[in-house]
Amino acid sequence: MDLNNLIIKLKDRLSPKLFNHCIGTMEEAEKLSLRYSVDVNKAKTAGLLHDCGKSEKGKDNLTHAETGAILAKEVYNVQDEDIINAIKHHTTGRENMTTLEKIIYIADKIEPNRYYEGVEELREIAYKDLDAAIIVSLEKTIEYVKNMNMVLDHQSLNTLKFLKEKR
């Protein structure tokens, strides 16, 4: 399925706000893919579909990425495992992330519709050092989750530890 058809199909399934976020993530992923020499079409597709799992009622932030990976295959007919993995790991990251996975992770956090304290700094870091940007993002996310007494996915901690040890 070509990107235009994916956009049409996705627009019918998502709220306008979430659809705009997916478009913003796709556009940011495209820019980052050019910066880091990653296949632009894969980055755009993964960026567009990264939150398609949020279209399913009752899916929370800890499960929508995995649901999205399944929907990408079954509903949007994406068979490329690189794209599937980028969608699957865009919320928590994982050890040994590919550059595409890193791009989708950070594009989700810095797309133009995002406004939060520190996002401008994170945007700057992302174009200099993807790993550093993910570390900063994970640290802020973990701090926020703990302060809000929310459930923290241990994969985020594993990703952070892996990236820090790698440096």
C-alpha positions as CSV (number, residue, x, y, z in Angstrom):
1,M,0.0,0.0,0.0
2,D,1.4,3.4,-0.9
3,L,1.8,6.2,1.5
4,N,-1.2,8.2,0.2
5,N,-3.5,5.3,0.7
6,L,-2.1,4.7,4.2
7,I,-2.8,8.3,5.0
8,I,-6.4,8.1,3.8
9,K,-7.0,4.8,5.7
10,L,-5.4,6.1,8.9
11,K,-7.4,9.4,8.8
12,D,-10.6,7.4,8.9
13,R,-9.5,5.5,12.0
14,L,-8.0,8.3,14.2
15,S,-9.2,11.4,15.9
16,P,-8.2,14.6,14.1
17,K,-5.7,15.4,16.9
18,L,-4.1,12.0,16.8
19,F,-4.0,12.0,13.0
20,N,-2.2,15.4,13.0
21,H,0.3,14.0,15.5
22,C,0.9,11.0,13.2
23,I,1.4,13.3,10.2
24,G,3.8,15.5,12.3
25,T,5.8,12.4,13.4
26,M,5.9,11.2,9.8
27,E,7.3,14.6,8.7
28,E,9.9,14.7,11.5
29,A,10.9,11.1,10.7
30,E,11.5,12.0,7.1
31,K,13.8,14.9,8.1
32,L,15.7,12.7,10.6
33,S,16.0,9.9,8.1
34,L,17.7,12.3,5.7
35,R,20.0,13.5,8.4
36,Y,21.0,9.9,9.5
37,S,20.9,8.2,6.0
38,V,18.0,5.9,6.7
39,D,15.4,4.8,4.1
40,V,13.0,7.7,3.8
41,N,10.0,5.6,2.8
42,K,10.5,3.3,5.8
43,A,10.8,6.3,8.1
44,K,7.7,8.0,6.7
45,T,5.6,4.8,6.9
46,A,6.7,4.0,10.5
47,G,6.2,7.6,11.5
48,L,2.8,7.7,10.0
49,L,1.6,4.5,11.6
50,H,3.4,4.6,14.9
51,D,0.2,5.4,16.9
52,C,-2.2,3.5,14.8
53,G,-2.7,1.2,17.8
54,K,-4.3,4.1,19.7
55,S,-7.3,3.8,17.4
56,E,-8.3,0.7,19.3
57,K,-10.6,1.4,22.3
58,G,-9.1,0.8,25.7
59,K,-5.5,0.6,24.5
60,D,-3.2,2.4,27.0
61,N,0.2,3.9,26.5
62,L,1.9,0.6,27.5
63,T,0.2,-1.5,24.9
64,H,-0.6,0.7,21.9
65,A,2.8,0.2,20.4
66,E,2.5,-3.6,20.2
67,T,-1.1,-3.3,19.1
68,G,0.1,-0.8,16.4
69,A,2.7,-3.3,15.1
70,I,0.0,-5.9,14.7
71,L,-2.4,-3.5,13.0
72,A,0.4,-2.3,10.7
73,K,0.7,-5.9,9.4
74,E,-3.0,-6.9,9.5
75,V,-4.9,-3.7,8.6
76,Y,-2.3,-1.6,6.7
77,N,-0.5,-4.5,5.0
78,V,3.0,-3.5,6.1
79,Q,5.3,-6.5,5.8
80,D,8.7,-4.8,6.4
81,E,10.0,-6.0,9.7
82,D,12.1,-2.8,10.1
83,I,9.0,-0.7,10.0
84,I,7.1,-3.1,12.3
85,N,9.9,-3.1,14.9
86,A,10.1,0.7,14.8
87,I,6.4,0.9,15.5
88,K,6.6,-1.8,18.2
89,H,9.4,-0.1,20.1
90,H,8.6,3.6,19.7
91,T,7.4,4.1,23.3
92,T,10.1,2.3,25.4
93,G,12.9,1.7,23.0
94,R,15.0,-1.4,23.4
95,E,18.6,-2.6,23.5
96,N,20.4,-2.5,20.2
97,M,17.8,-0.3,18.5
98,T,18.3,0.2,14.8
99,T,18.7,3.8,13.5
100,L,15.2,3.6,12.1
101,E,13.8,2.6,15.5
102,K,15.7,5.5,17.2
103,I,14.3,7.9,14.6
104,I,10.7,6.9,15.2
105,Y,11.2,7.0,19.0
106,I,12.5,10.5,18.9
107,A,10.3,11.8,16.0
108,D,7.3,10.9,18.2
109,K,8.7,13.1,21.0
110,I,9.8,16.1,18.9
111,E,7.3,16.4,16.1
112,P,6.1,20.0,15.5
113,N,2.8,19.6,17.3
114,R,4.6,18.7,20.6
115,Y,4.8,21.5,23.2
116,Y,6.4,20.8,26.5
117,E,9.2,22.1,28.7
118,G,12.5,21.0,27.1
119,V,11.2,20.0,23.6
120,E,13.2,22.7,21.8
121,E,16.4,21.4,23.4
122,L,15.5,17.9,22.6
123,R,14.9,18.9,18.9
124,E,18.4,20.3,18.8
125,I,20.0,17.3,20.3
126,A,18.1,14.9,18.0
127,Y,19.9,16.4,15.0
128,K,23.3,16.1,16.6
129,D,23.2,12.7,18.4
130,L,20.2,10.3,18.4
131,D,21.4,8.3,21.4
132,A,21.8,11.5,23.5
133,A,18.3,12.7,22.5
134,I,16.8,9.3,23.5
135,I,18.7,9.3,26.8
136,V,17.4,12.8,27.7
137,S,13.9,11.9,26.6
138,L,13.9,8.6,28.6
139,E,15.2,10.4,31.7
140,K,12.5,13.0,31.5
141,T,9.8,10.4,30.8
142,I,10.9,8.2,33.7
143,E,10.9,11.2,36.1
144,Y,7.5,12.2,34.9
145,V,6.0,8.7,35.3
146,K,7.5,8.4,38.8
147,N,6.2,11.8,39.8
148,M,2.7,11.0,38.6
149,N,2.7,7.6,40.3
150,M,2.1,5.9,37.0
151,V,3.2,2.4,35.9
152,L,6.7,2.5,34.4
153,D,7.5,-0.1,31.7
154,H,10.8,-1.7,32.7
155,Q,11.9,-1.7,29.1
156,S,12.4,2.0,29.3
157,L,14.8,1.5,32.1
158,N,16.6,-1.3,30.2
159,T,16.9,1.0,27.1
160,L,18.3,3.9,29.2
161,K,20.8,1.7,30.9
162,F,21.9,0.1,27.6
163,L,22.4,3.5,25.9
164,K,24.3,5.0,28.9
165,E,26.6,2.0,29.1
166,K,27.3,2.1,25.4
167,R,28.6,5.7,25.7
